[in-house]
Amino acid sequence: MNDDIVTLAHGNGGRLMRELIESIFARHLANPALDTGRDAAELDWAPGRLLFTTDGFTVQPLEFPGGGIGSLAVHGVVNDLAVSGARARYLTVAAIIEEGLAVALLERIVMDMAEAARACGVRVVAGDTKVVRRGEGSGLYLTASGIGERMAGPALGMGGIRSGDAVLVSGPVGDHGAAVMLAREQFGLRGDLRSDSASVLPLAETAMACEGLRFMRDPTRGGLATVMHEIAAATGLGVRLDEQAIPVREAVAGVCELLGFDPLFLACEGRAVAVVDAARAQGLLKAWRALPEGAGAAIIGRITAPPAWLVLDTGLGERVVRELEDDPLPRIC
């Protein structure tokens, strides 16, 4: 791979993206609040109270079964704050619109955004629009930022993760990636899969009340496996997952088998991953399963002693899962 230019693989959530962020952005913008291992930063002029985050959205197609780029932008920011332990209060949105975008489509997207914001209990309080020439914008790009108020509960971070901790996921993985893939109709496949795009705030609120909670993350770009690799890289500990315990819808597994994708690397947009003290794992699992958003929750593995590998127990043996290198499905979120 040419190291002199940015490629699509630098945006997939995997090793190349991490190296790009660390070698350029983090190196030049370094400050105490910039933690590339977290989804939101605590603002030092209101310590312990306010968290801030920002995210960009480039999904194609702009509308897909289960959502669209408008609701995706709201959910993405609300979820980044939620898994960091905060309730989103205010959002801003910037839209880069390509010349030629149908006004009716733009209005549907903004209506979808407004409905998602109301459902999440947040307000869009500021924004910006720019229009670029035809052929320069792929229809529409959105950038959203959010401020949230910290919930009561433990301080979250990878630094608190310990060997022996349990790993939980709130529901089936890969739904969003598979739904968007089918919506593109570029593989000659059709199906009724829907994106899981939704707020994870109810899941996060429940988890924050659980003793022994160490860490949460929403597994978006790069999916569940990439979150596990981030944990291993940050802590020096290993992660061992039970393939049979990981919830994957039969339709998602079928699409992945046909096209050669791994559902563990497909994006989710309405799931939460938690690392919790093993003695408290059953309590969190029960609490999540009591919620509509967590009905499919499962304990899927554990944190282990070094080396810092992601190992998958397959039932036929074990497999070391490598980090994502290329970008099999760009423009997914």
Secondary structure, 3 states (H helix, E strand, C coil): CCCCCCCHHHHCCCHHHHHHHHHHHHHHHCCCCCCCCCCCEECCCCCCCEEEEEEEECCCCCEECCEEHHHHHHHHHHHHHHHCCEEEEEEEEEEEEECCCCHHHHHHHHHHHHHHHHHHCCEEEEEEEEEECCCCCCCEEEEEEEEEEECCCCCCCHHHCCCCCEEEECCCCCHHHHHHHHHHCCCCCCCCCCCCCCCCHHHHHHHHCCCCEEEEECCCCCHHHHHHHHHHHHHCCEEEEEHHHCCCCHHHHHHHHHHCCCHHHCCCCCCCEEEECHHHHHHHHHHHHCCHHHCCCEEEEEEECCCCCEEEECCCCEEECCCCCCCCCCCCC
